[in-house]
Amino acid sequence: MGETMDQVYPRLATLDLEISGYRTERHELDVSSGFRRVTTEVVLTGAGLEGRGEDVTYQAEDHDDYPAALPVAGRWTLDSYSAHLETLDLFPGRAPQDGSSRYHRRWAFESAALDLALRQRGSSLGDAVRRTYAPVRFVLSTRLDIKPWLAVDPRLEFKLDPTPEWDERLMEEIAATGRVRALDFKAFYSGSPVDNPPDPVQYALVARAFPDAVLEDPAFEGPAREALRGAEARFSFDAPVHSWEDVIALSARVREVCAPACDAFTLRHLNIKPSRFGRLRALFDCIARAQAAGMALYGGGQFELGVGRDQIEALASLFYPDGANDVAPRVYHGEPHAGVPPSPLVPLDAQEPGFGFRFRA
């Protein structure tokens, strides 16, 4: 099995890292949720090599005037570099429109450093933590009609966002496919293209139509919360989770809101989106504690357009390969089309150095 989870970050923390500078590369794509996705890759350079990480901040304007002169050059360990980042303002000049973007940018610089440190060591992430890459089960997250995708691959699984347009008949039609594994209510989003205000009628219909699906980011206070009473065992969270402490706080709040029926409630499912944690230490700490608590983990994506997608696939392969991972390859972005790789993604026998993932075509 390799390293236990509580050994993972300590082993990575001591990796040597040499940085001479960095540059950025911007990516743009019109995606299925009806907006133009913009991300920025941070490319750290050092010792003739490059390490990449991806800033998945959603507000396109926050990718403009990207900082180009942050003082990150030097010789570090991965942990001392992270401590140095703590002293820097990664949004110099103006604050981001959404506070969570600070986590996203921090993740870009931390994941790029891990990628570079591993390349300079000549090691894959799996080698470094003494773990074997496993086939990655994935689901497709989309707001498009799923029937064309099922025509491409009838075995494909899905994570879907119930939208105000969903009525009971449509839910029954989708549920009849038997391919939906999670529903994301997105109750914690505000001012984004995917906002979905809590609707008690919709919540009740979804819970009834999909009795076995994970219910992600539901509102657990107010009228919509009452519509899900009795379904707490299927709750999962994503947007409000930046650390293990957040998981503990969410569990406690759900218990408080629905007491006494939920006095023994603990979360059984958790979406792990690395970019929400910002720091490698926080990410691996949460994974370790969640798995020790017996939680079912699954990876989450944020429409990564570059290397970030490879990295969340690598993490899923090493730490939660059997979850309903929202890490479908980038070729699944956009309209349904043939020729896409099926689930699970089978890793190549030899992974190249760095924080990435390569699978068989």
C-alpha positions, 0 to 999 in steps of 0.5 A, a space after each residue: 500500500 505504501 505510505 500511510 496518509 499521515 506520512 504523505 505530507 511529511 515525506 513531500 515537505 522535505 523535497 528540495 526545490 530550486 526556483 529561478 523564476 516563473 511565467 504564466 500561460 492563460 487558457 480560455 474555453 466556452 464550456 457547457 455551463 454557459 460561460 467562458 472559462 478562463 484559467 491561468 497556468 503558473 510555470 515555475 522554472 529551475 535547474 533547466 526544468 519546469 513545474 506547472 500548476 493551474 489557477 482555477 479562479 472563476 472570475 475572468 477579470 481576476 486573471 487579468 494583470 496576473 502578478 509577474 514578479 513575485 519573489 519566489 526564486 531561491 533554494 527551498 524545501 517544499 515546506 519552506 517555500 509554502 511558508 514563504 508563500 504565506 508572506 506574499 500577497 498573490 493578488 497585489 493591487 486589488 482583492 479578488 472578487 471572490 475570497 475563495 480565489 485566494 485558495 485557487 491561486 495559492 494552489 497554483 503556486 503550491 502545485 507548480 512547486 510540487 511538480 517542479 520538485 518532483 521533476 528535479 528529483 526525477 520522481 513521480 508523485 506515486 514514487 515519492 509517497 510510495 504508492 501505486 497508481 490505480 485505475 481511476 473511476 470517473 463521472 462526468 459533471 455536465 449541465 447538458 442533456 446526458 442522452 447524447 453522452 450515453 449514446 457515446 458510452 452507455 456505461 458513463 456515470 454522471 454528477 449533475 446539477 439540478 437546475 430550476 428547469 428540472 421538473 418531476 418528469 425530467 427527473 424521472 427520465 434522468 433517474 431511469 438511466 440508472 447512471 447518476 451517482 451524485 447531485 450537486 445543489 450548489 447552495 453555497 454559491 453566490 454571484 456565480 454562473 452556476 448559482 442555484 437558490 435552494 428550492 424546497 420543492 426541487 429538493 424533495 423531488 430530487 431526493 425522491 427521484 434519486 434515492 441512492 445518489 450522493 446529495 452535495 452542497 445542500 442547504 441544511 437550514 430553512 425550508 429547503 433543508 426540511 425537504 431533505 430530512 431523513 436523507 442526511 446520510 447522503 450529504 456531501 460537501 464541496 464549496 465550503 471545505 478548505 480544511 479538515 476543520 471545515 468538515 468538523 464544523 459542517 458536521 456539527 452544524 448539521 447535527 445542531 440544525 436537525 437535532 435530536 434526530 441527527 445527534 449522531 450525524 457525521 459526514 459519510 461522503 466528501 468531495 476533495 477539490 485540491 484547489 479549494 485547500 490552497 495548501 498541500 499540507 491542508 489537502 493531505 491533512 484532510 484526506 488523511 483525517 477523512 479516510 481515518 474517519 471512514 468517509 467515502 472520498 471522491 475527487 472534484 474538478 473545476 473545469 481545469 483547462 490545463 495541467 490541473 486536470 492531470 493533477 486531480 486525476 493523479 490524486 484520485 488514482 493514488 488516494 481514492 480511485 474507486 470514488 465517483 470522481 469528477 475528474 473526467 479527462 479534458 476531452 469531455 469538456 463541451 459537446 458530446 463526441 466519440 473517441 473519448 476514453 472510458 472509465 476507469 482511466 487505466 494508468 500507464 505502467 510508468 508515470 513520468 516525473 512530476 505531479 501528473 497522470 498519464 493513462 492508456 488511450 
